[in-house]
């Protein structure tokens, strides 16, 4: 029995650091009832809070393209509307990302990218021919903005490669 428990403890100790990184708020700005949250490499705009409940922006007023996946991130963002704890820019770590769900609707592919297992962002990916060359575009939601152009290129290249490797 102790050997089995020891194995479980060792596995937990080995994998715990892999999930230790979490998105942290670098900057918070509120104006006119809507707020912007900067996570260093990107930001989420037009977030509101009413009676302590966060409301994330809807793309074109209908599509939920940005989703909070963890209670910790939800609590951290909610707290910003009363007293925000910010992370210094030089303490920020580059967020990890991975492919979430991939769906196809006609010629467009909908791909969810998950940042640090806490935030899912839906990108629309399209492939078409222009002047005899194949063009692949990954379009972000309008309320999700990259602050780092190199990180944006890295994420979009990853999306394009993952989507068309699987389809």
C-alpha positions as protocol buffer text, in pm:
chain_id: "A"
residue {
  index: 1
  type: UNK
  ca { x: 0 y: 0 z: 0 }
}
residue {
  index: 2
  type: UNK
  ca { x: 277 y: 246 z: 93 }
}
residue {
  index: 3
  type: UNK
  ca { x: 460 y: 175 z: -230 }
}
residue {
  index: 4
  type: UNK
  ca { x: 146 y: 263 z: -428 }
}
residue {
  index: 5
  type: UNK
  ca { x: 97 y: 586 z: -234 }
}
residue {
  index: 6
  type: UNK
  ca { x: 464 y: 673 z: -277 }
}
residue {
  index: 7
  type: UNK
  ca { x: 433 y: 627 z: -655 }
}
residue {
  index: 8
  type: UNK
  ca { x: 132 y: 856 z: -664 }
}
residue {
  index: 9
  type: UNK
  ca { x: 315 y: 1117 z: -455 }
}
residue {
  index: 10
  type: UNK
  ca { x: 620 y: 1103 z: -683 }
}
residue {
  index: 11
  type: UNK
  ca { x: 404 y: 1139 z: -994 }
}
residue {
  index: 12
  type: UNK
  ca { x: 224 y: 1439 z: -843 }
}
residue {
  index: 13
  type: UNK
  ca { x: 554 y: 1599 z: -745 }
}
residue {
  index: 14
  type: UNK
  ca { x: 696 y: 1548 z: -1094 }
}
residue {
  index: 15
  type: UNK
  ca { x: 394 y: 1688 z: -1280 }
}
residue {
  index: 16
  type: UNK
  ca { x: 298 y: 1967 z: -1039 }
}
residue {
  index: 17
  type: UNK
  ca { x: 547 y: 2222 z: -1178 }
}
residue {
  index: 18
  type: UNK
  ca { x: 414 y: 2169 z: -1531 }
}
residue {
  index: 19
  type: UNK
  ca { x: 77 y: 2318 z: -1439 }
}
residue {
  index: 20
  type: UNK
  ca { x: 206 y: 2574 z: -1188 }
}
residue {
  index: 21
  type: UNK
  ca { x: 211 y: 2862 z: -1438 }
}
residue {
  index: 22
  type: UNK
  ca { x: -108 y: 3061 z: -1453 }
}
residue {
  index: 23
  type: UNK
  ca { x: -222 y: 3367 z: -1641 }
}
residue {
  index: 24
  type: UNK
  ca { x: -171 y: 3681 z: -1437 }
}
residue {
  index: 25
  type: UNK
  ca { x: -313 y: 4026 z: -1489 }
}
residue {
  index: 26
  type: UNK
  ca { x: -46 y: 4280 z: -1582 }
}
residue {
  index: 27
  type: UNK
  ca { x: -277 y: 4573 z: -1640 }
}
residue {
  index: 28
  type: UNK
  ca { x: -643 y: 4652 z: -1580 }
}
residue {
  index: 29
  type: UNK
  ca { x: -829 y: 4949 z: -1727 }
}
residue {
  index: 30
  type: UNK
  ca { x: -1194 y: 5025 z: -1675 }
}
residue {
  index: 31
  type: UNK
  ca { x: -1390 y: 5288 z: -1865 }
}
residue {
  index: 32
  type: UNK
  ca { x: -1760 y: 5326 z: -1924 }
}
residue {
  index: 33
  type: UNK
  ca { x: -1855 y: 4996 z: -1760 }
}
residue {
  index: 34
  type: UNK
  ca { x: -1620 y: 4785 z: -1975 }
}
residue {
  index: 35
  type: UNK
  ca { x: -1274 y: 4673 z: -1875 }
}
residue {
  index: 36
  type: UNK
  ca { x: -959 y: 4562 z: -2049 }
}
residue {
  index: 37
  type: UNK
  ca { x: -733 y: 4295 z: -1898 }
}
residue {
  index: 38
  type: UNK
  ca { x: -374 y: 4273 z: -2016 }
}
residue {
  index: 39
  type: UNK
  ca { x: -192 y: 3944 z: -1959 }
}
residue {
  index: 40
  type: UNK
  ca { x: 130 y: 4080 z: -2105 }
}
residue {
  index: 41
  type: UNK
  ca { x: 141 y: 3898 z: -2437 }
}
residue {
  index: 42
  type: UNK
  ca { x: -228 y: 3960 z: -2507 }
}
residue {
  index: 43
  type: UNK
  ca { x: -534 y: 4130 z: -2367 }
}
residue {
  index: 44
  type: UNK
  ca { x: -906 y: 4071 z: -2341 }
}
residue {
  index: 45
  type: UNK
  ca { x: -1118 y: 4380 z: -2393 }
}
residue {
  index: 46
  type: UNK
  ca { x: -1478 y: 4478 z: -2319 }
}
residue {
  index: 47
  type: UNK
  ca { x: -1524 y: 4263 z: -2008 }
}
residue {
  index: 48
  type: UNK
  ca { x: -1791 y: 4383 z: -1769 }
}
residue {
  index: 49
  type: UNK
  ca { x: -1896 y: 4297 z: -1417 }
}
residue {
  index: 50
  type: UNK
  ca { x: -2239 y: 4335 z: -1270 }
}
residue {
  index: 51
  type: UNK
  ca { x: -2311 y: 4234 z: -911 }
}
residue {
  index: 52
  type: UNK
  ca { x: -1982 y: 4042 z: -905 }
}
residue {
  index: 53
  type: UNK
  ca { x: -2058 y: 3839 z: -1220 }
}
residue {
  index: 54
  type: UNK
  ca { x: -1817 y: 3872 z: -1511 }
}
residue {
  index: 55
  type: UNK
  ca { x: -1953 y: 3905 z: -1861 }
}
residue {
  index: 56
  type: UNK
  ca { x: -1714 y: 3836 z: -2145 }
}
residue {
  index: 57
  type: UNK
  ca { x: -1765 y: 4005 z: -2483 }
}
residue {
  index: 58
  type: UNK
  ca { x: -1962 y: 3835 z: -2758 }
}
residue {
  index: 59
  type: UNK
  ca { x: -1830 y: 3848 z: -3114 }
}
residue {
  index: 60
  type: UNK
  ca { x: -2081 y: 4038 z: -3330 }
}
residue {
  index: 61
  type: UNK
  ca { x: -2310 y: 4037 z: -3028 }
}
residue {
  index: 62
  type: UNK
  ca { x: -2378 y: 3664 z: -3055 }
}
residue {
  index: 63
  type: UNK
  ca { x: -2074 y: 3436 z: -3048 }
}
residue {
  index: 64
  type: UNK
  ca { x: -1893 y: 3345 z: -2728 }
}
residue {
  index: 65
  type: UNK
  ca { x: -1532 y: 3333 z: -2853 }
}
residue {
  index: 66
  type: UNK
  ca { x: -1348 y: 3396 z: -2526 }
}
residue {
  index: 67
  type: UNK
  ca { x: -1405 y: 3163 z: -2233 }
}
residue {
  index: 68
  type: UNK
  ca { x: -1257 y: 3150 z: -1883 }
}
residue {
  index: 69
  type: UNK
  ca { x: -1176 y: 2790 z: -1792 }
}
residue {
  index: 70
  type: UNK
  ca { x: -1049 y: 2819 z: -1434 }
}
residue {
  index: 71
  type: UNK
  ca { x: -1202 y: 2944 z: -1113 }
}
residue {
  index: 72
  type: UNK
  ca { x: -871 y: 3106 z: -1015 }
}
residue {
  index: 73
  type: UNK
  ca { x: -861 y: 3323 z: -1327 }
}
residue {
  index: 74
  type: UNK
  ca { x: -1229 y: 3410 z: -1288 }
}
residue {
  index: 75
  type: UNK
  ca { x: -1170 y: 3517 z: -925 }
}
residue {
  index: 76
  type: UNK
  ca { x: -860 y: 3719 z: -1018 }
}
residue {
  index: 77
  type: UNK
  ca { x: -1042 y: 3902 z: -1295 }
}
residue {
  index: 78
  type: UNK
  ca { x: -1352 y: 3961 z: -1079 }
}
residue {
  index: 79
  type: UNK
  ca { x: -1136 y: 4103 z: -801 }
}
residue {
  index: 80
  type: UNK
  ca { x: -996 y: 4365 z: -1039 }
}
residue {
  index: 81
  type: UNK
  ca { x: -1328 y: 4546 z: -1040 }
}
residue {
  index: 82
  type: UNK
  ca { x: -1279 y: 4622 z: -668 }
}
residue {
  index: 83
  type: UNK
  ca { x: -906 y: 4588 z: -591 }
}
residue {
  index: 84
  type: UNK
  ca { x: -681 y: 4442 z: -857 }
}
residue {
  index: 85
  type: UNK
  ca { x: -355 y: 4262 z: -786 }
}
residue {
  index: 86
  type: UNK
  ca { x: -128 y: 4327 z: -1083 }
}
residue {
  index: 87
  type: UNK
  ca { x: 188 y: 4144 z: -1189 }
}
residue {
  index: 88
  type: UNK
  ca { x: 494 y: 4347 z: -1281 }
}
residue {
  index: 89
  type: UNK
  ca { x: 576 y: 4328 z: -1651 }
}
residue {
  index: 90
  type: UNK
  ca { x: 922 y: 4183 z: -1585 }
}
residue {
  index: 91
  type: UNK
  ca { x: 768 y: 3901 z: -1377 }
}
residue {
  index: 92
  type: UNK
  ca { x: 538 y: 3784 z: -1657 }
}
residue {
  index: 93
  type: UNK
  ca { x: 603 y: 3448 z: -1813 }
}
residue {
  index: 94
  type: UNK
  ca { x: 517 y: 3360 z: -2169 }
}
residue {
  index: 95
  type: UNK
  ca { x: 182 y: 3178 z: -2166 }
}
residue {
  index: 96
  type: UNK
  ca { x: 168 y: 2822 z: -2287 }
}
residue {
  index: 97
  type: UNK
  ca { x: -94 y: 2730 z: -2543 }
}
residue {
  index: 98
  type: UNK
  ca { x: -243 y: 2418 z: -2694 }
}
residue {
  index: 99
  type: UNK
  ca { x: -512 y: 2323 z: -2940 }
}
residue {
  index: 100
  type: UNK
  ca { x: -856 y: 2275 z: -2795 }
}
residue {
  index: 101
  type: UNK
  ca { x: -1162 y: 2176 z: -2994 }
}
residue {
  index: 102
  type: UNK
  ca { x: -1162 y: 2200 z: -3374 }
}
residue {
  index: 103
  type: UNK
  ca { x: -1492 y: 2230 z: -3565 }
}
residue {
  index: 104
  type: UNK
  ca { x: -1562 y: 2277 z: -3934 }
}
residue {
  index: 105
  type: UNK
  ca { x: -1842 y: 2486 z: -4081 }
}
residue {
  index: 106
  type: UNK
  ca { x: -1832 y: 2489 z: -4458 }
}
residue {
  index: 107
  type: UNK
  ca { x: -1496 y: 2625 z: -4572 }
}
residue {
  index: 108
  type: UNK
  ca { x: -1414 y: 2775 z: -4233 }
}
residue {
  index: 109
  type: UNK
  ca { x: -1253 y: 2591 z: -3946 }
}
residue {
  index: 110
  type: UNK
  ca { x: -1320 y: 2700 z: -3590 }
}
residue {
  index: 111
  type: UNK
  ca { x: -1026 y: 2630 z: -3360 }
}
residue {
  index: 112
  type: UNK
  ca { x: -1008 y: 2688 z: -2985 }
}
residue {
  index: 113
  type: UNK
  ca { x: -667 y: 2773 z: -2843 }
}
residue {
  index: 114
  type: UNK
  ca { x: -625 y: 2723 z: -2470 }
}
residue {
  index: 115
  type: UNK
  ca { x: -380 y: 2951 z: -2289 }
}
residue {
  index: 116
  type: UNK
  ca { x: -228 y: 2811 z: -1967 }
}
residue {
  index: 117
  type: UNK
  ca { x: -533 y: 2583 z: -1924 }
}
residue {
  index: 118
  type: UNK
  ca { x: -724 y: 2892 z: -1809 }
}
residue {
  index: 119
  type: UNK
  ca { x: -852 y: 3083 z: -2109 }
}
residue {
  index: 120
  type: UNK
  ca { x: -993 y: 2949 z: -2438 }
}
residue {
  index: 121
  type: UNK
  ca { x: -1000 y: 3173 z: -2743 }
}
residue {
  index: 122
  type: UNK
  ca { x: -1179 y: 3078 z: -3064 }
}
residue {
  index: 123
  type: UNK
  ca { x: -1004 y: 3156 z: -3393 }
}
residue {
  index: 124
  type: UNK
  ca { x: -1161 y: 3131 z: -3739 }
}
residue {
  index: 125
  type: UNK
  ca { x: -924 y: 2965 z: -3983 }
}
residue {
  index: 126
  type: UNK
  ca { x: -973 y: 2982 z: -4355 }
}
residue {
  index: 127
  type: UNK
  ca { x: -779 y: 2853 z: -4653 }
}
residue {
  index: 128
  type: UNK
  ca { x: -815 y: 2990 z: -5004 }
}
residue {
  index: 129
  type: UNK
  ca { x: -618 y: 3051 z: -5324 }
}
residue {
  index: 130
  type: UNK
  ca { x: -494 y: 3397 z: -5414 }
}
residue {
  index: 131
  type: UNK
  ca { x: -290 y: 3460 z: -5727 }
}
residue {
  index: 132
  type: UNK
  ca { x: -214 y: 3090 z: -5761 }
}
residue {
  index: 133
  type: UNK
  ca { x: -90 y: 3052 z: -5404 }
}
residue {
  index: 134
  type: UNK
  ca { x: -261 y: 2893 z: -5108 }
}
residue {
  index: 135
  type: UNK
  ca { x: -334 y: 3140 z: -4827 }
}
residue {
  index: 136
  type: UNK
  ca { x: -423 y: 3032 z: -4474 }
}
residue {
  index: 137
  type: UNK
  ca { x: -551 y: 3292 z: -4228 }
}
residue {
  index: 138
  type: UNK
  ca { x: -620 y: 3257 z: -3856 }
}
residue {
  index: 139
  type: UNK
  ca { x: -848 y: 3537 z: -3739 }
}
residue {
  index: 140
  type: UNK
  ca { x: -879 y: 3624 z: -3372 }
}
residue {
  index: 141
  type: UNK
  ca { x: -1193 y: 3757 z: -3201 }
}
residue {
  index: 142
  type: UNK
  ca { x: -1210 y: 4137 z: -3210 }
}
residue {
  index: 143
  type: UNK
  ca { x: -1195 y: 4165 z: -2827 }
}
residue {
  index: 144
  type: UNK
  ca { x: -879 y: 3953 z: -2803 }
}
residue {
  index: 145
  type: UNK
  ca { x: -570 y: 4154 z: -2896 }
}
residue {
  index: 146
  type: UNK
  ca { x: -209 y: 4041 z: -2913 }
}
residue {
  index: 147
  type: UNK
  ca { x: 38 y: 4282 z: -2752 }
}
residue {
  index: 148
  type: UNK
  ca { x: 344 y: 4097 z: -2880 }
}
residue {
  index: 149
  type: UNK
  ca { x: 373 y: 4055 z: -3258 }
}
residue {
  index: 150
  type: UNK
  ca { x: 622 y: 3765 z: -3234 }
}
residue {
  index: 151
  type: UNK
  ca { x: 390 y: 3578 z: -2998 }
}
residue {
  index: 152
  type: UNK
  ca { x: 96 y: 3649 z: -3231 }
}
residue {
  index: 153
  type: UNK
  ca { x: 285 y: 3504 z: -3529 }
}
residue {
  index: 154
  type: UNK
  ca { x: 391 y: 3201 z: -3324 }
}
residue {
  index: 155
  type: UNK
  ca { x: 35 y: 3126 z: -3209 }
}
residue {
  index: 156
  type: UNK
  ca { x: -120 y: 3183 z: -3553 }
}
residue {
  index: 157
  type: UNK
  ca { x: 143 y: 2963 z: -3723 }
}
residue {
  index: 158
  type: UNK
  ca { x: 73 y: 2693 z: -3464 }
}
residue {
  index: 159
  type: UNK
  ca { x: -302 y: 2718 z: -3533 }
}
residue {
  index: 160
  type: UNK
  ca { x: -257 y: 2695 z: -3911 }
}
residue {
  index: 161
  type: UNK
  ca { x: -25 y: 2394 z: -3880 }
}
residue {
  index: 162
  type: UNK
  ca { x: -246 y: 2209 z: -3632 }
}
residue {
  index: 163
  type: UNK
  ca { x: -571 y: 2272 z: -3818 }
}
residue {
  index: 164
  type: UNK
  ca { x: -449 y: 2163 z: -4157 }
}
residue {
  index: 165
  type: UNK
  ca { x: -246 y: 1874 z: -4025 }
}
residue {
  index: 166
  type: UNK
  ca { x: -570 y: 1729 z: -3888 }
}
residue {
  index: 167
  type: UNK
  ca { x: -804 y: 1822 z: -4177 }
}
